[in-house]
Amino acid sequence: MSKLLFAAFNEGAKLSMTGDHEAAISFFDKVLAVDAKHFPALIAKGSSLAQLGRAQDALRCFERAIEVDPSAADPHRDAALCQLELGEPEAAAELMERAIQLNGDPGYREASAIEVYERGNALLTRGPRRPDKARYRQARHTFELALELAPAYVEAAKALADVWEHLGDTAQRDQYTKLASRLRPKGV
């Protein structure tokens, strides 16, 4: 039976890498039907669901993966990204903090900050119309988390200055503009 699980998982992974996430999910579901605690299948299915914009479903997969292996950092980070997508910055911050505790490598922290920052940018650039105040507030929380993860992240500081500009708080805008200029290396 394990060869069949291995083959189904590999087929799902291959389909996911080619962007056919719906088909990939069906293979991950086959694996999970036999072994509901198959950690790689839970993570892979969650990732495919997230790629399809199904953050709530992806979150359930990542939460299940956390139950299976609470010492793994990645499902905590991935669940945090889903929480950001769902407009739950407090829950996202808690999950991200746990992920960073589990994987203290500075590169992991920095990569996580970049992913969070990209979520903030996506909030402001997707959709048929200009972002409203609610989306700017959500982006603010997202960029704040990115800056918390990587305090020297110039782009996150600049993004916060822009968000505060749109939210009408010039004092906060000026604070983050000043921070961004201090973080920028001399001569740049």
N, C-alpha and C positions, 0 to 999 in steps of 0.2 A: 504494500500500500504506500510506503514512503516514496517509492520511485514515481508513482502516479502523482502524489502530492508535489514532489519536486518538479515533475514535468509540467503540471498545471501552473505552479507558481512561476516557473521560468517563462512559460508562454504568456502569462499575464504581464510579467515584467517587460518582456519584449514588446508586447502591444502597447504598454504604457509608454515605453521609450519612443515609440513611433507616433505617439499622440492619440492612439485609439483607446481612450480611457474607458469608454463604455464597454468595449469588448474585454479590456483588461480586468475590469471589475467582475465580469462574469467568471473569469478564471480564478480570481482571488476568492470569490464566493464559493467556488467548488472546493478550494482548499479549506476555507473556513467551515464549510458544511461537514467536513471530516474531522477537522481539528480547530475548534472555535478559539483556541489559544495560540494559534500559529502567529507568532509575533511579526515575522516579516510580511505575512499576508495582510495583517491588520494595518501595518504602516503603509504598505504599498496601496491597499485599497483606499485608505484615508487620503493619501497623496493624489490618487486619481480622482477621487471625489472633489478634493480641493481644486484641482485643475479644471474641473467641470463647473466650478462656482457653487458647489453644494457644501458650503462651510459647516452647516449644522450636522449633516450626515458624516462629513469628514471628522468633525469633532468627536462624534460617538466612537469612531474607529480608534482615534488617538487616545481617548479616555480608556477604552478597553485595553489598548496596548499598555497604558500606564498601570492598569490593574494587573496585567500579566507580568510586567517587569517594571516595578516602580523605580528601579535604579538606572533606567535608561534615560538619557537626557533628551534625545531627539523627539520622542512622542510628547514630552512636555513642551518643547519649543514649537512643534507643529500644532499642538492644541492651542498654544498661546496665539499663534498666527490666525487660527480659526476664530478665536475669541475677538481678536482685533477686527476681523472681517465682519463679525456679528455685532460690533459696536459695544463690546464689553471690555473696556480698557483695564479695569481693576482686576478682573479675572485673568486677563492676558498678562498683566504685570506679575501676578503671583505665579503663574505657570512658568513664565520666562525666568523669574528669579530662581525657581526650583531647577530649571534646566541648567542655568549657569552654575548653581551649586553642585550639580551632578557632573558637569563637565567644565572644570575651571580653566581650561586652556584659553589663553587670550585670543587666539585665532577664532575659536568657537564663539566667543563673546562678540567679537568684531563682525563675524559673518552673520550672527543673529541680528545685530544692530542694522546691518545692511538690509536684511530681509524685512525687518520692521519698517525701516525707512521707505523701502519700495512699496509696502502696503499703504503707507501714508500718501505717497505720490499717486498710487492707483485710486485712492479715495477721491483725489482732487481732479483726476484727469479722465475718469470713466464717466459714462453717462452722456446723454444728449444735450444737457444744459450745464450752465455754470454751476459750480458748487454753491449750495446754500449755507447759511450759518451753521446748521446742524452738522453738515459734512466737514466744515472747517473746524468745528469743535472736536469732532471725532479724529480728524487728522492731527489736531493739536496734541491729543493724548498719545497718538501713535508716534509722532515725532519726539515727544518728551520721553517716551520709552526708549526710542533709538538713542537719544542723547544720554539717557541714564546708563544704557548698556555700553556706550562708547563716548565718554565725556569730551573727547577731542574731535568728534565727528562734525566737521565744518558744515557739511551739507545739511545735516539735521538742524543745526543752529540757524542756518540761513532759511530753511523751510519754516522753522518756528517764527522767525521774524516776519516772513511773508504771511503766515497764517494769522498772526496777531494784527498785522496791517488790515487784513480782511475782516477781522473781528472787531476792529475799531479801537484797539488798545495800543496807543502810540508809545506808552511807557514800556510795555512788554516788548513791543517791536524794537524799540531802541536798545533794550537790554540784550536781546538776542542778536541784533545787528552788531553790537559792540563785542559780544562774545565771539561771533563768527570772525570778526576782524582780528581778534586776539589769537584765535586758534590758527589762523592762516600763517604759514611759515613766512619769514621775512624774505623779501625779494620776489614774492609771487603776486 
